[in-house]
Amino acid sequence: MNNTIAVLVFGVALTFSFPAHAHTDEFFESVEAPHGGQLRMTGPFHMELVAKDGDLTVYVTDHADNTISVDGGLAKANIENGATRTQVNLHPVGSNILRGSGSFSLTPSTVVVVFMKLPNQDGYAARFMPLKPKGERGEKAPSHTDDAGPHHHHHAPTH
């Protein structure tokens, strides 16, 4: 009984001792993306999103950072700002580059979900954001202590 548990724990520890192969979001946050965007893994691909207001660029590579041709591929991005959702179609503009523009702005809490379907491949989606300012990790939103508690307004009774 105990041996099995020890083996399981040891096996798990081994899995996490090779950060180069652990493609977690934390791993991607810790590496410098080639174009300064956000890296995510989806299926056999890495996607790097470089987002500016009204403009999205996605670079597609494989796990060894080789460029993946997006010719003939289809992609779209959903930009979510709270309850507002904007859909932007992305078109191949280079060997491994998809690009699209629309009328949207980015805030620190914007979420961008990119869907990509390449010829002879399954469709994949990657979720990017919220944008983390460089050097600030997991900062909480400022708490609204000013609004704490009910406010009692005493009005003199009118006669």
N, C-alpha and C positions, 0 to 999 in steps of 0.2 A: 504494500500500500504506500508506505512512505517513499520507497524508491521511485515509484511512478511519479509522485508529486515532484520529487527532486529533479527528475529528468525533465519534466514539463517546465519547471521554473528555469532550469539551465537552458533549455531550448529557446525559451522566450528571451532570456538574457542575450543569447547569441544573436538572435534576430535583430536586436537593437544595437548591437555593437558595431554595425557597419553603416554609419550615417550616409555614406555615399550612395547606398542602395535604398535607403529609407526615404522614399519620395513623399514625405508628409508636407502639409502646408507650412509647418514650422521650418522644415528643411529648406523649402523654397524661400521663406522669408529671410533665411540666414545667408543665402547665396546671392551674389550680385547678378541680377538678370542682365543678359547681354545688352539689352536696349533700355535698361533702367525701368522696365515695367514690372508687372506682377507675374510670377511663374505659377502655373498649375499643371498637374498631370491629369490626363484623361485618356483612358485606354492605353494604346501604344504610343501616345503622343505627349509632348510637352507643349503647352500653349503659353505664350507670353503676351500679356495685354498691356499696351501702352495707351492710356486713356487721357484725353484732354476734353475740355468742354466742346461738345458737338463733333468730336472726332475720335474714332477708335481704330487702332491698328493691332492686329494679332499676328504674331510670328509663330510658325509651327515647326517643331523639330521632333526627332525621335529621342529615345532615352539616352542616346550617345551624343546628343546635340547636333546630329546631322540634319540638314534642312530637309523638310518633307514638301514635295511639290503639291501645291493646292490648285493646280490647273484643273478646271472643270468642277471644282468643289463649290459647295453651297454653304453659306454660314449666315447666322443672324445673331444679334445680341439683344437681350432684354435688359434695359437699364431701369432699375427700380429705385425711385426716390420716394420712400414712404409708400403712399397709396398710388403714386403716379408711376405708370409703366410706359416706357417708350421702347418701340421695337426698331432696330436699325438693321438693314441688310448689309452684309459684308461681302465684298467681291474680291477675287484674286487680283492683286496689283503687281505681284512679283513672284519669284520662284516659290517662296514659302510664306508670302505675306497676304493677309486678308485685311481689307480696309473698308470702313463705312463711316458715313457721317449723318447726323440728324440734329434736330433741335433738342438738345438736352444739356443739362449742366451737372457737374459732379460735385457732391458734397462728401464730407468725411464718412457719411453713413450710406452712400450710394452703393448698391449691389449691382454688379454686371454679370449676367449669365450668358456665356457664348455657346451656341450650338453649332456644330460643324459636321458636315457630311461630305466626305471625299469620295471620288469614284472608286468603286469596288471595295469600299470600307464601310463598316458600321458607322452610324451617327454617334457623335460624342458630345457631351456638354461639360463645361467647366465653369465653376462659380468663382468670380473674382471679387475683390473688395471684401469688406469695406476698406477703403484706402487707409493705410496706416501711415501717418507722417513719419518720416525717417527719424529714428531715435526715440520715438514714443511708442511703447508697446503696451497694449491693453489699458490705455488710459480710460478711466471711466468718464462718462459725460458729467459735466459739473452738476452737482446735486442742487435741486431747487429748494434750498433751506429757507429762502425768503418766503416761499408760499406755504411753509409748514403750518398745519393747524388751521382750524376754522377761524375766520375773522368775525368778531362780533361788533356790529355797528349799532351803537345805542342812539336811537332817535328819541328825542323828547316827544312825549305824546302830544299830538296836536289837539287843541281845544276849539 
